[in-house]
Structures are given as C-alpha cells and as structure tokens.
Amino acid sequence: MPEPETPPTELLRIEDLHVSFATDSGPALAVRGVDLSVAAGEAVALVGESGSGKTVTARSVLGLLPESAAARGRVLLDHGDAGPVDVLTADRRTLRALRGTAAAMVFQEPATALNPVHPIGWQLTEGLRAHGRGTRAERRARAVELLGQVGIPEPERRAGHYPHQLSGGQQQRAVIAMALALGARLLVADEPTTALDVTVQAEILDLLRRCRDELGTALLLITHNMGVVADLADRVAVMREGRIVEQAPVRELFAAPQHPYTVQLLSAVPDFGKAAPRPARPADGGVPPVVAARGLTVEYQGRPGRRAFRAVDGVDLEIGAGEVLGLVGESGSGKTIIGRALAGLTAVSGGTLSVLGETLRTGPRRRAGGTAAGRGGRLGYVFQDPATSFNPHLTIGACVAEPLRVHRPELDGAAVAARVRELLEQVRLPAGTAERHPHELSGGQRQRASLARALALDPALVIADEPTSALDVSVQAQVLELFTRLQRELGFAALFVSHDLAVVERVADRVAVLHRGRVVESGPTARVLGDPQHPYTRRLIASLPVPDPDRQARRRAARPLPLPRTGATAP
C-alpha cells in the first residue's frame, strides 16, 4: 500500500487572537477572536474592507503592533528546530531572530518601507548584517542575486540606486527581495499591489506565485481585491469587524459563498466582461460636442537648457452632450492632466481645445485658470481624494454650498441651504451630514459629498478623476450606481478617468486608451474592451485579474507574451 502523504508543515497558527487599542474613550477592539493557519507552500488570502482588522492581524504575526495595542491569544510561528514560538509572549531577542527567517513582511507602500537615504543594495544587506551572515563581499553578491531573482534588470547597477530612482513596480520588487534575503519561509504581504497599475500588478503577482511554487515560500496575502485573490490564493479567510466570518478553499468560496457578507462582497466586485450593456444614446441631432480637442499638447518646462517634458502629446478626443467618455491608462499616461486641462487647471501648450462652446487659448505663454471662472459653473469636478479636496475647517454643508456662493450670488442663505439639502438627498446622504466636518465622514460618504458639490450648479460637464480608486468594493459599487443614476437623470456629459477597466466598462459609453500621453485606441466601450486592436490595450486587458479562479487561470495561461519589465523613473 502506498504510504499516506505527510501533511505540509504548519508555519503559522493564530488562535483566538484579540487586539485592542487604547483610546481616550476606552479600548477600541480591532481583532476579535481570530483563528487562522498557513501551511508551507500555501497561499492564504485574508480579505475584507477597510477597518476589518486585516492589517492588524498581519502585523501581529511579526510582533509589529504599536505600544498602544494590547493583544491576547496565541500567534505561533514555526522556528525550525526550535519548534513553534508564540510571538505575543516572545522577548525582543527572540523576535529579532524570527523576523526575516521564520517570516518577513512585504508592506503596502514600498516608497515608505524603503529608506530614501540608502541605496537599494545596502538596504537588502541590512538583515544579513543584523544576523551576522557572510562577509561584506558575500552580502553584496547576495543583494545582486536577490535583485536578479525578483526580476529587476541590470541588478549589479540597480543595487547602487536609491529608491526614488526605481519605478513603483521595481520598488515593490526590491521590498520582496528584502523579505527573501534571509530565506523567510512565510511572506506576509500587506496589500502588495494596491498602489500599482494593472500591468505592474500582474508582474508582482507572477513574482509572488514564483516564490510559492519554486522556493516553497508560504504567503499570507492581505488584500481587498478579489481579482488578486482569485489569481493567487489557495484558501481564503473573509474578515468583517475584526472577526473571520468565513474560510474556504478559493474555488469553493467563489463558487458557493456561505456567509451573507461574503455574498455581498462578491456581488459588489466589478467583473470585467460581464457588465450590462449601456443603453444606446440618442443621436446628437447636430448638437455640438461639449468637449472637442485636436492635437492637444501639454508640456512642462525642465531646467534651463533641457527639453520640456511632454505629458500629453497630440491628443484628439470628443465628448458629446450627455455622453460618458472613459479615459483609461496607467499612472503617468496623462489621464489626470487631460482632465485638469479641460477644467482650465493646467495650461495647454498646443493644439485646439473647446470646452462647453468656449475655445481655450493655447501656447507656451498660456497660464492655467484663465477661462475656468468664465464658464459660470457649467463644469463640475470630482477629485480622486475627497479628503484633501475639502477644506477641513468647513462643514460639509459649507463645502457643498461654496460653488453656489461664488457663482450664484443672487441666492440668499435660505435658498442656498435648501439647495444643499436637495443635493445631499440626491447623493443619499442623511440630512445631518451638512453639519459634520469632512473627517467625520467615511471615505464613501466624502466621495458622495464631493459628487454633490460637483453637481451643485447643474453642470453640463463633470470631470471625475479616479472617483472610486480609494474606496472599498462595496462602497465603490454604491458610488458607481449613484454616479450612473444621476448621470442618466440629469443628463450631464462626463469624462471618467480611471485605471480600472472593469469600472469603466460599467459607466462609459465610449473609451479612449491613453499610453505615454497619446490616445492609442478609442471607440464604443463594447468594441474597445471586447475586441481591442492595439497591443497596449490587449496588454491592459490581459493583465486585469477577474474575480473567478478558473477564468483567471485561463486568462493567465492565454497571455501571449511575458509582460515587459517595469522601467525605472530615472537613469
């Protein structure tokens, strides 16, 4: 008889973990009785929305909780021959020995995890020095080897570069290399792809998959992106309000979720390729477009004697009355700059641009802001980060009323207050919201208030710059539904800027794909996203993970070519 297979070694076991934080009003419970395990070579995803306790749970694995935190329960890390060690009761010396060897952390934001004053190679060898590994030359050779292992080109040269000289994707690769430096058997990856474009995200997911499959490294993946979960995880644990409400193998959870919250979470995720078709727009009937750009160019002057940087390069686009144009592309492609140019917030260097029937002056001496005020409030703007677009000293009511006070001075206080109440009701915010300050609202509520402010003057054109990128999936679904409903009812045209193709598929009538400041493909949404013609559009679509493990596996296998390496931002 064949011998029974030996079960994989359990590298992490969390038992009845509770974590609270001391506040002025008493202890605030962040984690409530979590039980979780990760075996060797296994990828476990811990998913949930902001505030669910995911990151606090992850940080407890390496004893990285702040002094204000109180933890009880057990967090057992396998320490090789020494057996399991309880992180919560371990002394500092034991924790120092565990970190980097038994487990290592990949932080959410690589730019803040890396020290800006030391070269990448020096930072890679820091853990080796702390653990007394090798000579100086051996440590340097190990750093170069690790950079090559994680796919950074020219590792010998890159080891001498500083963090700001690497792209976001390369910074994240360097952080993963640091986590692997001491041969950690478990990687705790806290939202490792959240700030990355979809093509770079695909590269990082491929790298983490290689670590698991080729090196046998276990993964505890903290994320809110269900497409990432479907792409990488073997097992999933769903957190809500500090508790794990459901655990299951990845295919089982996506096919037949049991807990109502899991069902709600999955139903809110935009699934690329499955959006309901947008209703056909009536013919324009000779009505001129609200936006018409021909050869639109935006340049930023460099140092004396150096060529200007061309951020937008000869873009042609139109937005018809009542039409939603989705502008998609990666970070640095020029999406936001085009939106700001339409609003008169960024100077246009060349080409022609007509917005709401008004031709904007262009040329090297043209300054921003020259025409924005002259449109009488016919243009509304929804900013990417509502927290920074509101004055923190004003109430939400005062913030929403500001466009009315500037552009409708004939309205008295009672009329302004009535309009603010109407706007807040339109975006489904409680009446009492007007008296609250921005910091007292959730991210989703602030974005609703931002939309209310943009609609205050019944604009003919709304520019929405990544309005859902900072929101959880369920809140994102609510904001998208709200935006779509109001656009249909009020009939405004919109430029919807996003890097998320699944979101654009749900809201846009037409799509323009931007790459390095140029429109490489445009047309009706169903055609561009369903039958892309340009290689860059096809690469964007192929890189987007979908929330279905089987479909995502087929999409990954069908990628025609390996994705190109991410370039550096500086030589």
Order of alpha helices (4+ residues) and beta strands (2+ residues): beta-beta-beta-alpha-beta-beta-alpha-beta-alpha-alpha-alpha-alpha-alpha-beta-alpha-beta-alpha-beta-beta-alpha-alpha-beta-beta-beta-alpha-beta-beta-beta-alpha-alpha-alpha-alpha-beta-alpha-beta-alpha-beta-beta-alpha-alpha-alpha
